[in-house]
Amino acid sequence: MGAQWKQKWRELAADQKGRVTGKLVREIQVAARLGGGNIDLNARLAAAVVNAKKASVTKDTIERAIAKGSGTGTDSVIYDTVLFEGFAPHQVPVIVECLTENNNRTSSDVRVIFRDAGATLGGKGSVAWMFDHCGMIEAHHPAAGQDFETAALEAEADDVEAAEADSEDATGTFARFYSQPASLDAVTKAIKAQGWVVTTSELSFRAKTYPDLSEEQRDQVTEFLQDLDAHDDVHRVHAALK
């Protein structure tokens, strides 16, 4: 999601489990609010539920999240989507996507994270032009060596690339498909119809170019991205980092 920056550190830190669960539940709520609570008709919700189950989120928690997001529960919740743009250390463009019920709190916290890292928080449009806004689908096929390029053509995706496995013991073929934003749901369903298991289906930002960094610089940028992602309100971090 070129190559999407991966936050594998989450899976390795046991003390982060509650925070990760909270982010997964929030994604379910937002997906249900935007596309309805029917998993069969809402590709983003279906992918969110798959990820939640993989993280051992309980069935009751998932059902409550769907009810909250779709407004059928007694305690429905509404989150606003807020985007922040700027540069990570070493001038790496970054877009931070937040889901929040308190915009002032979130804005203040994000500013502090940027300031403490010596990063630059810009205004609207300051780096968005360096990214393509697109639909992004991550999926794997149980069969190793599956032809993902053919799958992309049949699903009418705009582009596709090989992706990393989501765990060390995962097997099969892993790929990341891209579409026009308006075609995200249709492409997702077409990929699933070919036997692929979709784990992510969402609107994303794909960097057009990637700056050259030394290993030390890359580590500094990654640390900053991790600090951003650790914030409860930060939903997605899109960076020009391979």
Disulfide bonds with the S-S distance in Angstrom:
none
